[in-house]
């Protein structure tokens, strides 16, 4: 046990990143990985979102983890759009061959190694089911586009199974499942990528919660989930892409 604890503590410490970058795929001149999955089917463009009406100091006072949702009241599609954009929306491409993206959240080396899948239960204008957020679509207009992946049968029970028995989350209007594609960071930082990825993940969660709070919604970030069930349902291979986080969002009860 002590050896494992020390290993984990050392993992949190900052290594000499320059040494790792000397033998990264970026230093070898290999092409950067794509910034999002290719979507071949039709896209659903959500309504334009308004700016958050709450002042930032008020957000800090109001932000709390909410686990009790009104399962009868839907969140709007525009609210979902704002939350998704604040988490992973692409604002600008930078660098040779547009290798880097600028987004509302910071990311080490501007790598942004995450994807977002949305389990929708009660969002105005969207049918119940699983969606993929396509951040590379409609960048210039700051629009948010979703791709419908598949329906979710027996939603409450299945979502509870995905989230390791946390049945309260099934009452939320939507649940964001965040996956990681580690090679996006490994391309630049090689074996020292994963500590930075975990730091980046915290940035994403905080932006989601602050945005939800600003819209009068409740949210709760979850690090507990069934890895195999989530990866299989999201059609992830568990190695090149895998689930790392979940956030329930809805109207507070």
N, C-alpha and C positions, 0 to 999 in steps of 0.2 A: 504493500500500500504506500509506504513512504517513497519508494522509487517512482511510483506512478504520479504521486503528488508533485515531486520535484521535477519530473518530466513536464508535467502540465504547467508548472510555474515557469520553467525555462522557455516553454513555448510562447508565453506571454511577453517575453523580453524581446527587445528590438535587436535583430541580427545585423550583420554588415551587408545591407542590401546590395551595395555596389558589387560585391563579389559574386552574388547570385546572378545579377544582371549581366555579368560578363559572359555567361554561358547560356543565357535565355534564348528562346526562339526569336525574340525581337532583335537581339544582337547578331543573330545569324542571318538576318534579313528575310526571315520567313513572313509571309503575309499574316496580318492580324486576323483573328477570328471574327465572325459576323457579330453585330451588335444586337441581334434578335433573331428569332426563328423566322424562316420563310413561311409566309401564309399564302396558300394557293386558293383557298375558298373565299367566299364573299366576306367583306368586313362590315361590321356594324359600327357606325360613327355615332358616338354619344353626343348629346346636346352640349353647346358651349357652357363653360362653367364661369361663374362670377368669382371675383376675388374674395378671399376670406374676409368677412365683415368684422371680425373680432380683433382688437388690438393685441399685439404680441404679449405685453405684460399680463393681460387678462388670460391669454392662452396658458401661460405658465401656472397661473393660479387655479385654473379650471381643469387642467389635464389630469385625469385619473383613469385607472383601469376599470372598465365597466363590464360587468358580467351578467347584468339583467337587462334584457331587451324586450321591447314591445313587438311581439311577433306578428301583430296585426297591422302595424303601421309600416308602410314601405319607405325606403330611402329613394330619392329621385335619381334618375340616370345622370343628371348634371352633378349631383353630389359625388356619385361614384367616380365620375370623370375627374373631378378635382382631386380626390384622394389618390387615384392611380397616377395622375400626372405629377403630383407632388412627390410620389415615391420613385418613379422611374421614367418620367417623360423626358424625351430628348429635346434639348433646347438648341444645341449647336454641335456641328462636327468640326473637329480640329485635326491638324497634322497631315502628314503624307498619306495619301489614299484614305483620308478620313478615318484614321486608325483610332481616334479618341472621340468621346462624346462628353459634352457638358450637360449635366442634369441638375434638378433641384437639390439632390443629395450629393455630398462629396464622396469621392472614391479614390483610393490609392492608385496613382498613375492614370486616373480617369478611365479605369477598366470596366467598372460597373458589371460585375459578373453574375447578375441576378435576372431571373425571369419571373413574371407574375401571372398566376392563374387564379381565376375568380369563380368560386362556387356561389352562384346566385340563387337566393331563395325568394326574396321579396324586394325587387327593384323595379320601379315603374318603367314600363316599356320593354322589359326583358323577360323572356320565359325562364323558368327554373332550369338550371343546368350548369355545366362547367364551361367557362370561357377562357380564352387566352388573350392577354393584353399585348397588343402589337405596337410597341413604342416607336418602331421605325416608320410607321405609317403616319401621314398627315402632320409631319413635323412643323412645317412652316406656319400652319394655322393654329398650332398648339391644340389640335383636336385629339381626342382619345378614341382609338378604334379597337374594337373587340372582335375576336373570331370565335364563333360558337364551336365548341369541341364535341360535347355529347350531353345527353340528359343525365340526371342523377336520380335513379330509382330509389324509393324509400329514403328520401333526403335526410330526415332527422336521424334515423338509425345509422345510416351509412356515414354521415358526417361525424357523428359521435364516435364511431369506430375509427375513423381517420384520426380523430383528435384524442385518442387514448382514453375514451370514456368521459370526456368533458361535455356532457349533454347540454349544458347551458348555452354553448356556442351555437347550437343548432337553431336557436331562436333569433339569431342575428340576421339582418337583411342579406349580408354577404360575408364570405370568408375569403380573405386573400391568402393564397398559398404561395410562398416565395421559394423558388428553387435557385440552386447555384450551378453555374457552368464554370468550374474552376480554371479551365484552360485560358479563359479570357484574362485572368490575372497571372497565371503561370507563364503565359506568352511573354510577359514583361519581367516578372519577379521570380520565375522558376520555383525552387522548393521553398522559398520564403514567402510565398503568396498567401498562405492560408491564415496566418495570423491577421494579415491586413484584411482579408475577406470577412473575417468575423467582426472586425471593427466597422467595416462598411455596412454590415448587416444591421448593426445598431443604429446607424444613421437613417437607414430606410425605415426601421420601425418607429423611430421618433417622429419622422416627418409624417408618417401615416397617422399617428395618434394626434399630433398637433393639428393636422388638417381636419381630421374628424371632429375634434373638439371645436374648432373654429366654425364648423358647419352645424353645431348643435347636436352632433351624433356622439354615440359612445363607441369605444373600441377597447380591445384587449389583445395584447401580443402574447403568443403562446410558443414556448419552446418544447412543449410536450406533445408528441404526436406519434402515430405508428409509422415508422419509417417505411416498412415494406408495403403497407396498405396505401400510403400516400404516393409513393413512387410508382407503384403499379397503376393506380387510378389515373395519375397524371401522365402516364406513359413515359416515364423517365427510366433510364437504364440503371440508375443507382450508382454510377461511377462517373461518367462524363457529365451527368446532370442528376441532381437529387434534391429532395425537399430539405429546407433548412429552417423554415419559420412559418407561422400562420398568424393571421390577425383577423379577429371577428369585428365586424362593424355593423351598427344598426341604430335604431331610434331607442334611446334610453327609456326604461319603464319607470 
